[in-house]
Amino acid sequence: MFFDNFHAFNPLMIPILALMIPIVAIVAHYLGRANSERQRHETIRELARAGQPIPPELLVDFQDSGSQCARRDRANPNRILVPGVINVSAGLGLMAMFAVMLPGSWLWATGLLPLFLGLGLVLYWSVERKQQPQP
């Protein structure tokens, strides 16, 4: 019964699977990062329970990571422009892909979400750039 209607989904399977690959990669990256942070916390707790000195290398990342990220983000004037352009491009690409794959369908409109998100980021970048003092 299910396989009788499966041929209607065949044209959509490749883009859906292609969009799932980066999502899986992002989730795997954050899970790996969370696991390493959990192991580092566990090591520090075990050293503290045993009364051992905590090596400074274990604490350096905790102290410096937040301030380095904040300084790097403030120093880069294009930190908002790059994701904006990527979203605009992804939205236009999705719209073109669905318009070519399924002409006359409404699926091209799925590209409007990343398109308008990107346009909003580019607009925000433009306003913020004008408000920053020039060196």
C-alpha positions in Angstrom: 0.0 0.0 0.0 2.8 2.5 0.9 4.9 1.6 -2.1 2.0 2.3 -4.5 2.3 6.1 -3.7 6.1 6.0 -3.2 6.8 7.1 -6.8 5.3 10.5 -6.0 8.2 11.1 -3.5 11.1 10.0 -5.7 11.9 13.5 -7.1 12.1 14.9 -3.6 14.3 12.2 -2.0 17.6 13.5 -3.4 17.2 17.1 -2.1 15.9 15.9 1.2 18.8 13.6 1.7 21.2 16.2 0.5 19.9 18.7 3.1 20.1 16.1 5.8 23.9 15.6 5.3 24.9 19.0 6.8 22.3 18.7 9.5 23.8 15.4 10.6 27.3 16.8 10.4 26.4 19.8 12.6 24.7 17.6 15.2 27.7 15.2 15.3 30.1 18.2 15.8 28.1 19.5 18.7 27.7 16.1 20.3 31.4 15.4 20.0 32.2 18.8 21.5 29.7 18.3 24.4 31.3 14.8 25.0 34.8 16.2 25.2 33.6 19.0 27.6 31.9 16.4 29.8 35.1 14.3 29.9 37.1 17.4 30.9 34.7 18.3 33.7 34.7 14.8 34.9 38.6 14.8 35.0 38.6 18.0 36.9 36.1 16.7 39.4 38.1 13.4 39.9 41.3 15.4 40.5 39.5 17.7 43.0 38.1 14.7 44.9 41.5 13.1 45.1 43.1 16.3 46.3 45.4 16.5 43.3 46.4 19.8 41.7 44.5 20.6 38.6 46.8 21.1 35.6 46.5 24.7 34.2 46.0 23.2 30.7 42.6 21.9 31.7 41.5 25.3 32.9 43.0 27.5 30.1 40.3 26.7 27.6 37.6 27.6 30.2 39.1 31.0 31.0 40.2 32.1 27.5 37.6 30.7 25.2 34.8 33.1 26.0 36.9 36.2 25.9 38.7 35.2 22.7 35.4 34.5 20.9 34.0 37.8 22.0 37.1 39.7 20.9 37.2 37.9 17.5 33.5 38.5 16.9 33.8 42.2 17.7 36.9 42.6 15.6 35.4 41.0 12.4 33.1 43.6 10.8 31.7 40.9 8.4 30.5 38.4 11.1 26.9 39.1 10.1 27.4 39.6 6.4 28.8 36.2 5.6 25.8 34.2 7.1 23.5 36.7 5.4 24.9 36.1 2.0 25.0 32.3 2.5 21.3 32.4 3.5 20.3 34.5 0.5 22.2 32.2 -1.8 20.7 29.1 -0.3 17.2 30.6 -0.6 17.7 31.5 -4.2 19.1 28.0 -4.9 16.2 26.3 -3.3 13.7 28.4 -5.2 15.5 27.6 -8.5 15.8 23.9 -7.7 12.2 23.4 -6.9 11.0 25.6 -9.7 12.9 23.4 -12.2 12.1 20.1 -10.5 8.4 20.6 -10.1 7.2 23.4 -12.4 3.8 24.8 -11.5 4.2 23.6 -7.9 4.3 25.8 -4.8 7.5 24.1 -3.4 9.7 26.9 -4.8 8.3 29.0 -2.0 10.3 27.0 0.6 13.3 29.1 -0.5 11.7 32.2 0.7 12.5 31.5 4.4 16.3 31.4 4.0 16.1 34.2 1.4 14.3 36.6 3.8 16.5 35.5 6.8 19.6 36.3 4.7 18.1 39.6 3.6 17.4 40.5 7.2 21.0 39.7 8.2 22.4 41.8 5.4 20.1 44.7 6.4 21.2 44.3 10.0 24.9 44.3 8.9 24.3 47.4 6.8 22.7 49.3 9.7 25.4 48.1 12.2 28.2 49.1 9.9 26.9 52.6 9.6 26.6 52.9 13.4 30.2 51.8 14.1 32.7 54.6 14.5 35.2 54.7 11.7 38.9 54.3 12.8 
